[in-house]
Amino acid sequence: MNQKNDDVFMRNGVFAWVALGACLVLLVPLIAMQFTDEVRWDTADFLVMGILLLGTGSLFVLVSRKVPRRRRAAVAIAFAAAFLYVWAELAVGLISNLGR
């Protein structure tokens, strides 16, 4: 009973797409730094954001493999909300002083 599963989340190649997406997102501040002094990221900023993007994307893939398809949208919204909260917290410290 070898069943071929065409679901993109079930293939391990999806992690390469997550990594590619993270790299593309990280190109935005890298390119912006070339044109303006308003964006000033150092190596640590790129490293933290890369870990946040790769971690969130990879965890979403792993969790989405375990939940039914009809619940993936809810899982995606939860992961997006958690990502945005951590990003905002690190950037400006909405609740705590992590970003300052």
C-alpha positions as CSV (number, residue, x, y, z in Angstrom):
1,M,0.0,0.0,0.0
2,N,2.5,2.6,-1.2
3,Q,0.3,5.7,-1.6
4,K,1.8,8.7,-3.5
5,N,1.0,11.9,-1.6
6,D,1.0,15.0,-3.7
7,D,0.5,17.3,-0.8
8,V,3.3,20.0,-0.9
9,F,3.6,20.0,2.9
10,M,4.4,16.3,3.0
11,R,7.5,16.6,0.7
12,N,10.8,17.4,2.3
13,G,11.6,19.8,-0.5
14,V,9.3,22.3,1.0
15,F,12.1,23.2,3.5
16,A,14.2,24.4,0.6
17,W,11.3,26.7,-0.4
18,V,11.1,28.0,3.2
19,A,14.9,28.8,3.1
20,L,14.6,30.5,-0.3
21,G,11.7,32.6,1.0
22,A,13.6,33.6,4.0
23,C,16.6,34.6,1.9
24,L,14.3,36.7,-0.4
25,V,12.8,38.4,2.6
26,L,16.2,39.2,4.0
27,L,17.2,40.7,0.7
28,V,14.8,43.6,1.2
29,P,16.7,45.2,4.1
30,L,20.0,44.3,2.5
31,I,19.1,46.2,-0.7
32,A,17.5,49.0,1.3
33,M,20.7,49.6,3.1
34,Q,22.4,50.3,-0.2
35,F,20.1,53.2,-0.9
36,T,19.3,54.8,2.4
37,D,20.8,55.4,5.8
38,E,17.3,54.8,7.4
39,V,17.9,51.1,7.4
40,R,20.9,50.0,9.5
41,W,21.0,46.3,10.1
42,D,24.1,44.5,11.4
43,T,25.0,40.9,11.2
44,A,23.1,40.1,14.4
45,D,19.9,41.6,13.0
46,F,20.2,39.4,9.8
47,L,21.0,36.4,11.9
48,V,18.0,36.8,14.3
49,M,15.6,37.6,11.5
50,G,16.9,34.6,9.5
51,I,16.4,32.3,12.5
52,L,12.9,33.8,13.1
53,L,11.9,33.3,9.5
54,L,13.4,29.8,9.1
55,G,12.1,28.7,12.4
56,T,8.6,29.9,12.0
57,G,8.4,28.5,8.4
58,S,9.8,25.2,9.3
59,L,7.6,24.8,12.4
60,F,4.6,25.7,10.3
61,V,5.4,22.9,7.8
62,L,6.0,20.4,10.6
63,V,2.8,21.3,12.4
64,S,0.7,21.4,9.2
65,R,1.8,17.8,8.5
66,K,0.0,16.8,11.7
67,V,-3.2,18.7,11.4
68,P,-6.1,18.1,8.9
69,R,-6.1,20.2,5.7
70,R,-9.2,22.1,6.8
71,R,-7.4,23.4,9.9
72,R,-4.2,24.6,8.1
73,A,-5.6,28.1,7.5
74,A,-6.1,28.5,11.3
75,V,-2.6,27.1,12.0
76,A,-1.1,29.6,9.4
77,I,-2.9,32.5,11.0
78,A,-1.7,31.5,14.5
79,F,1.9,31.2,13.2
80,A,1.7,34.5,11.4
81,A,0.4,36.2,14.5
82,A,3.1,34.7,16.6
83,F,5.8,35.7,14.1
84,L,4.5,39.3,13.9
85,Y,4.3,39.6,17.7
86,V,7.9,38.3,18.2
87,W,9.1,40.5,15.3
88,A,7.4,43.6,16.8
89,E,8.6,42.7,20.3
90,L,12.2,42.5,19.1
91,A,12.0,45.6,17.0
92,V,10.4,48.1,19.5
93,G,9.4,46.2,22.6
94,L,5.6,46.4,22.6
95,I,5.2,44.6,26.0
96,S,8.7,44.2,27.4
97,N,12.0,45.8,26.7
98,L,13.5,43.1,24.5
99,G,13.9,45.4,21.5
100,R,15.5,48.3,23.4
